[in-house]
Every structure is written in C-alpha cells, then in structure tokens.
Amino acid sequence: MLVIELETKNVIEIELHPECAPNTVRNIRYLTSKRFYNGLAVYRTVKNKLVQIGCPKNIGKYGPGYTIFGEFEANGFKNSLPGKRGNVFAGRYSDNYNSNNSQFFINQRDIHELNGNYTGFGSVVKGMDVVDWLSEMETYDGEHPIDPIIITRMYLKDDYDPIVVPDKMPKEFSQSLKFPIFEENDEF
C-alpha cells in the first residue's frame, strides 16, 4: 500500500498492482523508499479530470535521472488496468512511450483515452474525497495550482517485499528526450 500524506493532514492510500505493471511498481516503491516524493507538490490539478505529482521541480519536466519502459498495450505490453476514476497512471510525454519516470497522476474521473496508452499501476482505496478536493483547486492556467499542496510524506504501508531497483532505459535514451527533464543524480 502506498500512502501519501499531505501538509493539510489529508491522506490518500493507493493499492499497487504489480500484476499490471511490475517494473513501474518497482520504480514507485524504489523512489518512495528513497524519500524522493517527500516535500514535492501536487503540482498539476485539472478540474474534473486528474491530479499529478512526482516532478522534483514541481513543473512537470523533471524526474529522478532516468526513464523506464512504458508498460501498456500500445508499447507491446499487456496491462489490464482501465482509465477509471481512482486509478493511478505513470506520467509520460505523449510522443514518447518510454519516458515514464517518477511522475504519476490519479484519475478524478474515467479517462478512457488512457486505456492501452498509459501505464496503469494502482488504485485509490482511501482518499478519493481528497483527490476530488485537489482537482477543484484554483489554478493560474487551468492546470497548475496557485497555492500547491505539499506532500509531507509518502511511504509504503504493510509492504514487506524487498525494494528492487527498477529496470531503466539506457542513459543515452533518457538524455535524448526533447526536454531537459532528467538531471543526473547518483543517489537514484
């Protein structure tokens, strides 16, 4: 179970689905164990659609210094998690199937366009009211909150599996992306 605690004392709990996206779940568990998400903001909130976290600069263009393979049908990987309300998907650039990194979003409503096109890896089991509240936040451009909410702590609960480093895309691939999204960081 992945637990996200916000500075507002609100909590979101996410059941992880390694049967749908094993390497993506390894990646999220690995980054969480390294406290990567602690102190980051819920930097993107789209009204009646989704909330997104996982960018270390809180602007949507950065990650942990690597990318991972996109685990979804359009990329040749069977993943049965649908784009339903409460399901959690890895963020990526729309034009690059293998640009998954630390970013992910929670569906506030059904988004069928995700089916087979994005990596689904979890489902909210507690805190959808928090997701609803976050998606209604006032933004300055329709997506980015005027007053972003900070993640005070993200951790794994009742999870006793060993932490395993995820399979990463070759360094040259990650560096070739069109945005300067990955800064080198030996810790990850």
C-alpha positions in Angstrom: 0.0 0.0 0.0 1.3 3.4 -1.0 0.4 6.2 1.4 0.5 9.9 0.5 0.3 12.3 3.5 -0.3 16.0 2.6 0.6 19.1 4.6 -3.1 19.6 5.1 -3.2 16.3 7.1 -5.2 14.7 4.3 -4.2 11.1 3.3 -4.5 9.2 0.0 -3.9 5.4 0.1 -3.1 3.6 -3.2 -3.2 -0.2 -3.7 -0.3 -1.1 -6.1 -0.9 -3.6 -8.9 2.4 -5.3 -9.8 0.4 -7.8 -11.9 -0.4 -5.0 -14.3 2.9 -3.1 -14.4 5.7 -4.9 -12.4 8.6 -2.6 -13.3 6.5 0.6 -12.8 5.5 -0.6 -9.3 9.2 -1.5 -8.6 10.1 2.1 -9.6 7.5 3.8 -7.4 8.4 1.6 -4.5 12.1 2.3 -5.0 11.7 6.1 -5.2 9.3 6.0 -2.2 11.9 4.1 -0.2 14.5 6.8 -1.1 12.0 9.5 0.1 12.0 11.0 -3.4 8.5 12.3 -3.1 8.7 13.9 0.4 8.5 17.7 0.0 7.2 17.7 -3.6 4.0 19.5 -4.5 0.8 18.3 -6.1 1.9 20.4 -9.0 -0.9 19.7 -11.5 -4.6 19.7 -10.9 -7.1 19.5 -13.8 -10.6 20.2 -12.7 -12.9 17.1 -13.0 -10.0 15.1 -14.6 -6.8 14.4 -12.6 -4.1 15.4 -10.1 -0.4 14.8 -10.7 2.7 14.6 -8.6 6.3 13.5 -8.9 8.3 16.3 -10.5 11.2 17.4 -8.3 10.9 21.0 -9.6 7.1 20.9 -9.5 6.7 22.0 -13.1 6.3 18.6 -14.9 9.6 18.5 -16.8 11.9 16.7 -14.4 12.4 13.2 -13.0 14.9 11.1 -11.0 17.6 11.0 -13.7 16.3 8.0 -15.7 13.3 6.7 -17.5 11.6 3.3 -17.6 9.8 1.3 -20.2 6.1 2.1 -20.7 4.1 -0.9 -19.7 0.9 -0.6 -21.8 -0.6 -2.2 -24.9 0.4 0.4 -27.5 4.0 -0.3 -26.4 3.7 -4.1 -26.7 2.9 -4.8 -23.0 -0.4 -6.2 -21.7 -1.8 -4.0 -18.9 -5.4 -4.5 -18.0 -5.9 -1.6 -15.6 -8.5 0.7 -17.2 -8.7 4.5 -17.2 -11.3 4.5 -14.4 -11.9 7.0 -11.6 -9.4 6.4 -8.8 -6.9 4.5 -10.9 -3.3 5.7 -11.0 -1.1 6.0 -14.1 2.5 6.8 -14.8 3.1 10.1 -16.4 5.0 10.3 -19.7 5.4 12.5 -22.7 2.6 11.9 -25.2 5.1 11.4 -28.1 7.5 9.0 -26.2 6.2 5.7 -24.9 9.3 5.0 -22.8 9.6 8.3 -20.9 7.9 7.1 -17.7 9.8 8.3 -14.6 8.8 9.5 -11.2 5.6 11.3 -12.2 2.2 9.9 -11.9 -1.4 11.0 -11.8 -4.6 9.9 -10.2 -7.8 10.0 -12.3 -10.5 12.1 -10.7 -12.9 10.7 -13.4 -13.0 8.0 -16.0 -10.5 8.8 -18.8 -10.9 6.1 -21.5 -8.1 7.6 -23.7 -5.6 6.1 -21.2 -6.7 2.5 -21.9 -3.8 0.8 -23.6 -1.9 4.0 -24.0 -0.5 4.8 -20.5 0.9 2.6 -17.7 -1.8 1.9 -15.0 -0.2 0.7 -11.8 -2.5 1.4 -8.8 -6.0 2.2 -7.4 -7.0 4.6 -4.7 -8.6 2.7 -1.8 -8.9 5.7 0.6 -8.9 9.4 0.0 -10.9 9.9 -3.3 -12.5 12.8 -1.5 -9.1 14.3 -1.2 -8.4 13.8 -4.9 -11.8 15.4 -5.7 -10.8 18.4 -3.5 -7.4 18.7 -5.1 -8.8 18.7 -8.6 -11.0 21.7 -7.6 -8.1 23.8 -6.5 -7.8 27.3 -8.0 -5.2 27.4 -10.8 -3.4 30.2 -12.7 -3.6 28.4 -16.1 -6.2 25.6 -15.7 -3.6 23.1 -14.5 -1.2 24.5 -12.0 -2.4 25.4 -8.5 -1.9 29.0 -7.3 -1.2 27.5 -3.9 0.2 24.0 -4.4 -0.3 21.4 -1.6 3.0 19.8 -0.4 3.5 16.1 0.2 4.9 15.8 3.7 5.5 12.1 3.5 4.9 9.3 1.1 5.6 5.8 2.3 4.9 2.1 1.9 2.5 0.5 4.5 2.2 -3.2 5.1 4.7 -3.8 2.3 7.3 -6.4 3.2 8.6 -7.2 -0.3 12.3 -6.3 -0.8 13.0 -3.0 -2.6 14.4 -3.7 -6.0 16.0 -1.2 -8.4 13.8 -0.9 -11.5 14.9 -1.8 -15.0 15.9 1.6 -16.5 16.1 2.7 -20.1 19.7 3.2 -21.4 21.2 6.5 -20.2 21.6 7.7 -23.8 17.9 7.2 -24.4 16.9 9.3 -21.3 19.3 12.0 -22.3 17.9 12.2 -25.9 14.4 13.3 -24.8 13.4 16.7 -26.2 13.1 18.4 -22.8 16.0 18.7 -20.3 13.9 16.7 -17.9 16.5 14.5 -16.3 19.2 15.8 -14.1 21.9 13.3 -13.1 21.7 12.2 -9.5 23.9 9.4 -8.3 21.5 8.7 -5.4 19.0 7.3 -7.8 
